[in-house]
Amino acid sequence: MKKSAGAYTGLVIAFILWGSLYVVSSIVLQYVPTFAVMFCRFAIAFVTLSAILKAGNRKHDSKSVESRKTKCSPDHMNNPNCKDIPENTDSQGRKTKLDSRGWKYVLLMGMLGYAVGAGIQLIGTKYAGSSMASLINSLNPVTISIMAVPILHEKLTANKIAGILMAVFGVYLILGTGSSFNLPGILMSLLSVLLWSLVSVLTRQGLARYNPLVVTRNAIGIAAVCDFIFALLEHFITHASIQINGGVIAGLLYMGIFCTGIAYILWNQGLAALPASNCSALYPLQPMTSTVMGVIFFHEIIGVSFAAGAVFILAGVLLCLLGGTLLKRHSRCPSDS
C-alpha cells in the first residue's frame, strides 16, 4: 500500500512538472532552436541523474558491507541467514548493471521515446500551439491503456474507460478549440503520443526487472547524443541563431533538471510499480497544470469552462484509480432486503 501511494505521489509530481514544461519551453523556443533545446535538456538531465546515481551507489555499497559484516562475522558463520548479498542489485532485487537485454530497453526508450518522441512533441507544440498540443497529449491515457491490453495483457475495466473519457472531456472543456488549426503540428503531436505510448508499454517489464534510475539515466544519455546530431543537422539546414540570456539559461536548467531528469525517473518508477493504464490515468493533470501556470505567469483569463473541466478531470482520475476498489467494497456489502 505504501509502495503504491509513493508511486502515485511521484506520478502526480511528474505530471505537474511536465505541465510546466509547456510554459517554459514556449519561452525558451523563442531564443533557441528546437533540437538545441532538446540536447541541452537531456544533457543537463544526464548530469543530474548521474550525480544522484553515484550518491545512491555509495549509500547502497556501505549498507551492503555493514550487512555482510553483521551476518557473516566469524562468530556467525553457521547462521543460515549468513549468505552473500547479491551483487549488482538494489534493495528490491532489481538489476543495477545492464546486460544485453537491459540495453535493448535503454536503446528503445532513449532513441524512440526520448530523442524522437519528445523531439516531435516539441515540434508539434511549436507549430500547433501549446493548448492544442496539450489537448492532443491528453490522449495518452487512451492510447497507453489500449496498447497495454494486447502487449501487457492488462484489463481495461469499465471504470477506467469511463474515467479516461471523463478526464479527456475535462481537458477539452479547459482548452477549448481556440487554438489555430495547424495540420502538420497536429500530426506531429499525434505521432508523439503514439510513440510515447508504445515505448511506455514496451518498456514496463524492463523497468520492473532493472533499476529505473539506471535505465532512465542511460536512456537520457543516448537521447542527448541523438539530439546533438539532430541539433547539428538543424543548424546546417535552418541556420537558426541561438540567443542566450539569463532567462534562457534558467529555463534550460529547469527543463533539464526537473522536467526531464526528475520527472522521467518518477514516471519510470511509477511505471515499474503500477499497471500502465493506472499511470496514464493521471495524464490530464498535465494540461490542467499548464493552464494554471498560464494564468499565474501570463495573466490568462479562465472562466466557468476551467472550473467545469477541473471537476471532470479530478472525477475521471478518481474513477480510474478508485472505481474498482469502490465496486468491490459495494459488492461485499450485504444488500438490503
Helices and strands as residue ranges (DSSP letters): H 2-28, H 34-71, G 74-76, H 100-107, I 108-117, H 118-128, H 130-137, H 140-152, H 158-175, H 183-202, H 204-209, H 212-238, H 246-254, I 255-262, H 263-273, H 276-280, H 285-298, H 304-332
